[in-house]
């Protein structure tokens, strides 16, 4: 992509700023590619580094652990001060941590690399999602969904990019991911003056905006996000080894099943954002979680009785579409619950609740070790159903209800 230098606007953009959204979406791709690379590395870490499924899942936990503090903290800071510089720096830090996992000779050093990667990924999201909200204009759900799609595409690209690198150079091959990270960081640094100008204008309008924060409704939504996050993180962590185990395929095809899931998630995210700009956001969320529970159960049944790779890949894609429908919508809903603190809303929605979801990954890995990988998707379907139940208690944002 060629960076386009835009003149600073004199007022908050009334319609979607497509150039700004494209740049942030591309940055989101590169940033969240780190989260897609780690699940793709797990089969090789299990085979060549002799890690158990539970130990491998602990790397996912470590990568998400710092997000519980970092994302809400950076969200708070972004509500008070301009921290646009964090966006390019976070991308480089996240990728350096991912590369370190491939070079680490022991599990403790792998955990350190995973934590560094998680720190960078977490630091990126609050400020980047804030600017996406600024650039989205009136169609906030559609704009935020476009930004969120970058995360799904990054997740999806992670296995596709990492697998040939690992096959060619071993686990150290993930170090080559630093190249695109440095390139996109350079583009972002070039655009920082323009971002800061947008932020100054939009920040004033943000604090003058009518509407009070609804912390109670936001807390309920946080529970839903945590349960949904558990579903998502478990699925992306164990889909490759699930496909390998039940269909008897190699690591490459296992990673492709994850790619199908994440590509479906990207398609679902775009559709969910457009739908949520037309109907009640809460209905979109409930529909998403109901379908996610359905296809999670279908994957468990396919693993138990079919074991056919094509069927598993198709169902994984449908699972991803279902889960993606609510991805960007939940972020927008959180910002509408906290109109005075959209940085904190983004940080908690993308950070704290997601990390709570990540805490369950080792436990679900233990279920896989003890009872088989089919039971992993039984657990995933159960968490999706619990998230669906929680979504039924979501209230309409007060300022939206008044409008």
C-alpha positions in Angstrom: 0.0 0.0 0.0 1.2 3.5 -0.8 0.7 5.9 2.1 -1.5 8.9 1.2 -0.7 12.2 3.1 -4.0 13.9 3.9 -4.5 17.5 4.9 -5.6 17.9 8.5 -9.4 18.4 8.7 -10.7 21.5 10.4 -13.6 19.6 12.0 -14.4 16.0 12.9 -15.1 14.1 9.7 -18.9 13.8 9.1 -18.4 10.8 6.9 -16.0 7.9 6.9 -12.4 8.9 6.3 -11.5 6.0 4.0 -7.8 6.8 3.8 -7.4 6.9 7.5 -9.4 3.8 8.0 -7.4 1.9 5.3 -4.1 2.8 7.0 -5.3 1.8 10.4 -6.8 -1.4 9.0 -3.5 -2.3 7.4 -1.7 -1.6 10.6 -4.2 -3.8 12.4 -3.4 -6.6 9.9 0.3 -6.4 10.7 -0.2 -6.0 14.5 -2.6 -8.9 14.9 -0.6 -11.1 12.5 1.4 -11.8 15.7 -1.7 -13.3 17.3 -2.3 -15.6 14.3 1.4 -16.7 14.2 1.4 -18.1 17.7 -1.4 -20.7 17.2 0.3 -21.6 13.9 3.5 -22.2 15.8 1.9 -24.5 18.4 2.0 -27.7 16.3 5.8 -27.3 15.7 6.3 -26.4 19.4 4.5 -29.6 20.4 6.3 -31.7 17.8 9.8 -30.2 18.0 10.0 -28.5 21.4 8.1 -31.4 23.1 5.5 -29.1 24.8 2.2 -30.5 26.0 -1.1 -28.9 24.7 -1.5 -27.3 28.2 2.0 -25.8 28.1 1.5 -24.6 24.5 -1.8 -23.0 25.5 0.1 -21.2 28.4 2.0 -19.3 25.7 -1.4 -18.0 24.5 -2.2 -17.0 28.1 1.1 -15.2 28.5 0.5 -13.3 25.3 -2.8 -12.1 26.6 -1.9 -11.7 30.3 -0.5 -8.1 30.1 -3.5 -7.0 28.1 -5.5 -7.0 31.3 -3.4 -4.0 32.5 -2.0 -2.5 29.3 -5.1 -2.0 27.2 -7.2 -0.3 29.9 -4.2 1.7 31.0 -3.4 3.0 27.5 -7.2 3.6 27.0 -7.2 5.8 30.1 -4.1 7.6 28.9 -5.5 8.1 25.4 -8.6 9.8 27.0 -6.3 12.3 28.7 -3.3 12.7 26.4 -2.3 12.3 22.8 -0.6 8.9 22.5 -0.8 8.3 18.7 3.0 7.5 18.8 2.1 4.3 20.6 0.5 2.8 17.4 3.8 2.4 15.3 5.9 1.5 18.4 3.5 -1.2 19.6 3.6 -2.9 16.2 7.4 -3.2 16.3 7.4 -4.4 19.9 4.7 -7.0 19.3 6.5 -8.5 16.3 9.9 -8.5 18.1 8.2 -10.6 20.9 6.8 -13.1 18.5 10.2 -13.5 16.8 11.8 -14.1 20.2 9.5 -17.1 20.8 11.0 -18.8 17.7 14.6 -18.2 19.0 13.9 -19.1 22.6 15.5 -22.5 23.7 13.4 -22.9 26.8 9.7 -22.5 27.9 10.4 -19.7 30.3 12.1 -17.7 27.5 9.2 -18.5 25.2 6.9 -17.1 27.8 8.9 -13.9 28.0 8.7 -13.5 24.3 4.9 -14.2 24.3 4.4 -11.6 27.0 6.4 -9.0 25.1 4.3 -9.8 22.0 1.1 -9.5 24.0 2.3 -6.2 25.5 2.8 -4.7 22.0 -0.5 -6.1 20.6 -2.4 -4.8 23.6 -0.8 -1.3 23.5 -1.8 -0.9 19.9 -5.6 -1.4 20.2 -7.0 1.4 22.4 -5.5 4.3 20.4 -5.9 2.7 17.0 -9.6 1.9 17.8 -10.0 5.5 19.0 -8.8 6.9 15.7 -11.0 4.4 13.8 -14.0 5.8 15.7 -12.9 9.3 14.7 -12.5 8.3 11.1 -15.7 6.2 10.9 -18.1 9.2 10.8 -21.8 8.5 11.1 -21.6 4.8 10.3 -19.6 3.8 13.3 -20.4 0.1 13.3 -19.4 -0.2 9.6 -16.2 1.8 10.2 -15.2 -0.1 13.3 -16.0 -3.4 11.6 -13.6 -2.4 8.8 -10.9 -1.8 11.4 -11.8 -5.0 13.2 -11.5 -6.9 9.9 -7.8 -6.0 9.9 -7.4 -8.0 13.1 -9.1 -11.0 11.5 -7.1 -10.7 8.4 -3.9 -10.5 10.5 -4.9 -13.6 12.4 -5.7 -15.3 9.1 -2.5 -14.2 7.4 -0.4 -15.3 10.4 -0.6 -19.0 9.8 -0.3 -18.6 6.0 2.8 -16.4 6.3 4.4 -18.2 9.2 4.0 -21.8 7.9 6.3 -21.5 4.9 8.8 -19.5 6.9 8.9 -22.2 9.6 9.2 -25.0 6.9 12.1 -23.2 5.2 14.0 -21.8 8.2 12.6 -23.5 11.3 10.9 -21.7 14.2 13.4 -18.9 13.8 11.9 -18.0 10.4 9.2 -16.0 12.2 11.9 -13.3 12.6 11.3 -12.3 9.0 8.0 -10.8 10.2 9.9 -7.8 11.5 10.2 -6.6 7.9 6.5 -5.7 7.3 6.3 -4.4 10.9 9.0 -1.9 10.3 7.5 -0.8 6.9 4.0 -0.1 8.3 5.5 1.6 11.3 7.4 3.9 9.0 4.2 4.8 7.2 2.4 5.5 10.5 5.2 7.7 11.7 4.9 9.7 8.5 1.2 10.3 9.2 1.5 11.1 12.9 1.2 14.9 12.4 -2.1 14.4 10.5 -3.4 12.0 13.2 -2.6 14.4 15.9 -4.5 17.2 14.1 -7.5 15.0 13.8 -7.3 14.0 17.4 -7.2 17.6 18.7 -10.4 18.5 16.9 -12.2 15.3 17.6 -11.1 15.3 21.3 -12.8 18.6 21.9 -16.1 17.4 20.3 -15.8 14.1 22.2 -15.8 15.9 25.6 -18.6 18.2 24.6 -20.7 15.2 23.4 -24.1 14.7 25.2 -24.7 11.5 27.1 -23.6 10.0 30.4 -21.5 6.9 31.0 -23.5 3.7 31.8 -21.0 1.6 33.8 -23.6 -1.0 34.8 -24.5 -1.8 31.2 -20.8 -1.8 30.2 -20.1 -4.3 33.0 -22.7 -6.7 31.7 -21.2 -6.3 28.2 -17.8 -7.0 29.6 -19.0 -10.4 30.8 -20.3 -11.2 27.3 -17.1 -10.1 25.7 -15.1 -12.3 28.1 -17.2 -15.4 27.3 -17.0 -14.7 23.6 -13.3 -14.1 23.9 -12.9 -17.5 25.5 -14.7 -19.1 22.6 -12.6 -17.2 20.0 -9.2 -17.8 21.7 -9.8 -21.5 22.3 -10.9 -21.9 18.7 -7.9 -20.2 17.1 -5.6 -22.0 19.5 -6.8 -25.5 18.9 -8.3 -25.6 15.4 -5.0 -26.6 13.8 -4.3 -29.5 16.1 -8.0 -30.4 16.1 -7.9 -30.8 12.3 -4.6 -32.7 12.4 -5.9 -35.1 15.0 -9.5 -35.9 13.8 -8.8 -35.7 10.1 -5.2 -37.1 10.1 -3.7 -34.2 8.1 -0.3 -32.5 8.4 0.5 -29.3 10.1 0.2 -27.3 6.9 -3.4 -28.3 6.3 -4.1 -27.8 10.0 -3.0 -24.2 9.7 -5.2 -23.8 6.6 -8.2 -24.8 8.7 -7.4 -22.0 11.0 -7.0 -19.7 8.0 -10.5 -20.7 6.8 -11.9 -19.9 10.3 -10.3 -16.5 10.4 -11.2 -15.6 6.8 -14.8 -16.4 7.6 -14.5 -14.2 10.7 -13.4 -11.3 8.5 -16.4 -11.8 6.2 -18.7 -12.0 9.2 -17.2 -8.8 10.7 -18.0 -6.8 7.6 -21.5 -8.1 7.4 -22.1 -7.6 11.1 -21.1 -4.0 11.0 -23.3 -3.2 8.0 -26.2 -5.0 9.7 -25.7 -3.2 13.0 -26.0 0.2 11.3 -29.5 -0.8 10.3 -30.9 -2.8 13.2 -30.4 -3.0 17.0 -26.8 -3.8 17.7 -27.9 -6.2 20.5 -29.8 -8.4 18.1 -26.8 -8.7 15.9 -24.7 -9.8 18.9 -27.3 -12.4 20.0 -27.6 -13.8 16.5 -23.8 -14.0 16.2 -23.5 -16.0 19.5 -26.4 -18.3 18.7 -24.9 -19.3 15.4 -21.4 -19.6 17.0 -22.8 -22.1 19.6 -24.5 -24.0 16.8 -21.4 -24.4 14.6 -19.2 -25.1 17.6 -21.4 -28.1 18.4 -21.4 -29.1 14.7 -17.6 -29.1 14.7 -17.6 -31.3 17.8 -20.0 -33.8 16.1 -17.9 -33.7 12.9 -14.8 -34.5 14.8 -16.5 -37.4 16.7 -18.3 -39.0 13.8 -17.0 -37.8 10.4 -13.3 -36.9 10.7 -13.5 -35.5 7.2 -11.1 -32.6 6.6 -13.3 -30.8 4.0 -16.3 -30.9 6.3 -14.2 -29.6 9.3 -12.8 -26.8 7.2 -16.2 -25.7 5.9 -17.7 -25.8 9.4 -14.7 -23.9 10.7 -15.3 -21.2 8.1 -19.0 -21.0 9.1 -18.0 -20.8 12.8 -15.7 -17.9 11.9 -18.5 -16.0 10.0 -20.8 -16.5 13.0 -18.3 -15.3 15.6 -17.2 -12.4 13.4 -20.7 -10.9 13.1 -20.4 -9.5 16.7 -16.7 -8.5 16.6 -16.8 -4.8 15.6 -20.3 -4.4 17.0 -19.3 -5.1 20.6 -16.5 -2.5 20.4 -19.0 0.2 19.2 -21.6 -0.8 21.8 -18.9 -0.4 24.5 -18.1 3.1 23.2 -21.8 4.0 23.2 -22.1 2.8 26.8 -19.2 5.1 27.8 -19.4 8.1 25.5 -17.2 10.2 27.8 -14.5 7.5 28.0 -14.2 5.8 24.6 -10.5 5.1 25.2 -11.2 3.1 28.4 -14.2 1.4 26.7 -11.9 0.3 23.8 -9.2 -0.8 26.2 -11.4 -2.8 28.4 -13.4 -4.3 25.5 -10.3 -5.3 23.6 -8.0 -5.9 26.6 -9.3 -6.8 30.0 -12.3 -8.9 28.9 -10.2 -10.7 26.2 -7.5 -11.5 28.8 -10.1 -13.0 31.1 -11.1 -15.1 28.2 -7.5 -16.1 27.6 -7.3 -17.4 31.2 -9.5 -20.3 30.2 -7.1 -21.4 27.3 -4.8 -23.6 29.5 -7.9 -25.2 31.2 -9.4 -26.0 27.8 -6.0 -27.4 26.7 -6.1 -29.7 29.8 -9.5 -30.9 28.7 -8.0 -31.8 25.3 -5.1 -33.6 26.9 -7.3 -35.6 29.2 -10.5 -36.2 27.2 -9.5 -35.6 23.5 -9.8 -32.7 21.1 -13.5 -33.3 20.4 -14.3 -32.2 23.9 -12.4 -29.0 23.3 -15.1 -27.9 20.8 -17.8 -29.1 23.2 -16.4 -26.7 25.7 -16.2 -23.9 23.0 -19.8 -24.4 22.1 -20.7 -24.2 25.8 -18.9 -20.9 26.3 -20.6 -19.5 23.2 -24.0 -20.5 24.6 -23.2 -18.8 27.9 -22.2 -15.6 26.0 -25.5 -15.8 24.2 -27.4 -16.0 27.5 -25.5 -12.9 28.7 -26.3 -11.0 25.6 -30.0 -11.2 26.4 -29.4 -8.9 29.4 -27.7 -6.1 27.3 -29.6 -2.8 27.6 -29.8 -0.1 24.9 -27.3 2.7 25.3 -29.1 5.6 27.0 -28.0 8.3 24.5 -29.0 6.0 21.6 -32.4 5.4 23.2 -33.0 9.2 23.6 -32.0 9.7 20.0 
